[in-house]
Amino acid sequence: MAADLAYDALADPVRREILSVLAERDELSAGELSSYIRRVGRTAVSSHLRVLRTAGLIAERRTGRFRYYSVDPTGPVQDVIRELQELFQGSLDAAKVAVENGATAVAVDRERPGRRAM
């Protein structure tokens, strides 16, 4: 369930940009973060931060009246990363098998007598 919320949150390009900035900068206040996100205004950044926090992708730390945000490496992001790694690894494995089988088929075709080159 948590991974589903994370995927929903990651579906938006602004939220992915926010995560990218937080990953580069470690921790920022909402105001600081807004200066890096130019597509939307400060209020929209705050709304996106709420979605990311609810999904468990970012952590919030309060100091006085300020809130600081950072990527939460212990949240559902671990599940998302693991699932994506498995997906990509499976695709890479399938591509490797296809290339190896294709190379074998080409080698067999070349060895057939009477085959004309194109």
Contacts in CASP RR format, 6 or more apart in sequence:
PFRMAT RR
TARGET T0000
AUTHOR 0000-0000-0000
METHOD contacts of the structure
MODEL  1
MAADLAYDALADPVRREILSVLAERDELSAGELSSYIRRVGRTAVSSHLR
VLRTAGLIAERRTGRFRYYSVDPTGPVQDVIRELQELFQGSLDAAKVAVE
NGATAVAVDRERPGRRAM
2 55 0 8 1.000
2 56 0 8 1.000
2 75 0 8 1.000
2 76 0 8 1.000
2 79 0 8 1.000
3 76 0 8 1.000
3 79 0 8 1.000
3 80 0 8 1.000
3 83 0 8 1.000
5 54 0 8 1.000
5 55 0 8 1.000
5 56 0 8 1.000
5 76 0 8 1.000
6 55 0 8 1.000
6 56 0 8 1.000
6 57 0 8 1.000
6 76 0 8 1.000
6 77 0 8 1.000
6 79 0 8 1.000
6 80 0 8 1.000
7 80 0 8 1.000
8 55 0 8 1.000
9 15 0 8 1.000
9 51 0 8 1.000
9 52 0 8 1.000
9 54 0 8 1.000
9 55 0 8 1.000
9 57 0 8 1.000
10 16 0 8 1.000
10 19 0 8 1.000
10 57 0 8 1.000
10 80 0 8 1.000
12 48 0 8 1.000
12 51 0 8 1.000
13 39 0 8 1.000
14 37 0 8 1.000
14 39 0 8 1.000
14 40 0 8 1.000
14 44 0 8 1.000
14 45 0 8 1.000
14 48 0 8 1.000
15 48 0 8 1.000
15 51 0 8 1.000
15 52 0 8 1.000
17 37 0 8 1.000
17 39 0 8 1.000
18 33 0 8 1.000
18 37 0 8 1.000
18 45 0 8 1.000
18 48 0 8 1.000
18 49 0 8 1.000
18 52 0 8 1.000
18 58 0 8 1.000
19 52 0 8 1.000
19 57 0 8 1.000
19 58 0 8 1.000
19 71 0 8 1.000
21 28 0 8 1.000
21 33 0 8 1.000
21 36 0 8 1.000
21 37 0 8 1.000
22 28 0 8 1.000
22 33 0 8 1.000
22 58 0 8 1.000
22 69 0 8 1.000
22 70 0 8 1.000
22 71 0 8 1.000
23 71 0 8 1.000
25 32 0 8 1.000
25 36 0 8 1.000
26 70 0 8 1.000
27 61 0 8 1.000
27 68 0 8 1.000
27 69 0 8 1.000
27 70 0 8 1.000
28 36 0 8 1.000
28 68 0 8 1.000
28 69 0 8 1.000
28 70 0 8 1.000
29 66 0 8 1.000
29 67 0 8 1.000
29 68 0 8 1.000
29 69 0 8 1.000
30 42 0 8 1.000
30 45 0 8 1.000
30 46 0 8 1.000
30 49 0 8 1.000
30 67 0 8 1.000
30 69 0 8 1.000
31 42 0 8 1.000
31 45 0 8 1.000
33 45 0 8 1.000
33 49 0 8 1.000
33 69 0 8 1.000
34 41 0 8 1.000
34 42 0 8 1.000
34 45 0 8 1.000
37 45 0 8 1.000
40 48 0 8 1.000
49 58 0 8 1.000
49 60 0 8 1.000
49 69 0 8 1.000
52 58 0 8 1.000
52 69 0 8 1.000
53 59 0 8 1.000
53 60 0 8 1.000
53 69 0 8 1.000
55 76 0 8 1.000
56 72 0 8 1.000
56 75 0 8 1.000
56 76 0 8 1.000
56 77 0 8 1.000
57 71 0 8 1.000
57 72 0 8 1.000
57 75 0 8 1.000
57 76 0 8 1.000
57 77 0 8 1.000
58 69 0 8 1.000
58 70 0 8 1.000
58 71 0 8 1.000
58 72 0 8 1.000
59 69 0 8 1.000
59 70 0 8 1.000
59 71 0 8 1.000
59 72 0 8 1.000
60 67 0 8 1.000
60 68 0 8 1.000
60 69 0 8 1.000
61 67 0 8 1.000
61 68 0 8 1.000
61 69 0 8 1.000
61 70 0 8 1.000
62 68 0 8 1.000
71 77 0 8 1.000
109 115 0 8 1.000
END
